[in-house]
Amino acid sequence: MLVKNKILPFMAVLLLAACSKKDAEAVRPEPADTPDWYVLQSPDARPIESVAGDLDGTLVISTMFHIYQTKDRGRTWQLSDYQDKQGILGFGVVQDTLLALRSTTGASLPTSTEYAILPEFASLDQGATWVRYHDHRHYNGPMLLVARNRALSPSGTEYHIDYRLTPTAPNSGSSYVETIGITSTAGNYLSLPQRHNITSLSFDARARLYVTASAALCGTLEKFAYCGPENGLLYVSKKPQL
């Protein structure tokens, strides 16, 4: 009995600690929408690389090695059956087929365009399941190119990621590259509520701009650091960007 009486209080302390930890995780605040943006958080502790679909229907995101689908604006995410070791850096659409692109070409610089290329996986159910895809056009016609750092609105205005280059040392030929916002050929400038590494831009049919990014940054350049959880964010503009 004496042994049992010593064990029970100890077990009670463990249970209380476990419950406290669970409660703390349950109340962890999710990113809040802002006056200008809807904000969705990735279920992975990685940046979001690309997005496809529509906020009011089905959205699909890539966090490099995982693909997720949501039908409720990011409240819940369903992990797709994609299990290949190749990272997914973009999505393309051909008729009713969603394509996952595994590589890039070009450069993420102010004067150039970075493209996602080489579709190797295809989905016919908006990103829930994937099969191998053979891109015959790569051999018999133009290669599929999906711009990552630039996007055209339905009205034809081009938006692109704005970069800042900082030399790594005085008189150095190499530079740190930061993404500091989004600009357009119409003279619009859009900023996000926090600093991020912005990875891609796209539009839906309602001219809402989709911006995929890393988690919020509290340090950049040689002092790179996340502010908190490393789960990437997706921003969707509340107003059409014309």
Sequence and secondary structure as in RCSB ss.txt:
>XXXX:A:sequence
MLVKNKILPFMAVLLLAACSKKDAEAVRPEPADTPDWYVLQSPDARPIESVAGDLDGTLVISTMFHIYQTKDRGR
TWQLSDYQDKQGILGFGVVQDTLLALRSTTGASLPTSTEYAILPEFASLDQGATWVRYHDHRHYNGPMLLVARNR
ALSPSGTEYHIDYRLTPTAPNSGSSYVETIGITSTAGNYLSLPQRHNITSLSFDARARLYVTASAALCGTLEKFA
YCGPENGLLYVSKKPQL
>XXXX:A:secstr
 HHHHHHHHHHHHHHHHHHHHHHHHHT       SSEEEEE SSSS   EEEE TTS EEEE BS EEEESSTTS
S EE S   SS B EEEEETTEEEEEEEEEE  STTS EEEEEEEEEESSTTSS EE   THHHHS    EESSE
EE TTS EEEEEEEEEESSTT S EEEEEEEEEETTS EE  SS   EEEEEE TT  EEEEE S EEE GGG E
ESS    EEEEESS   
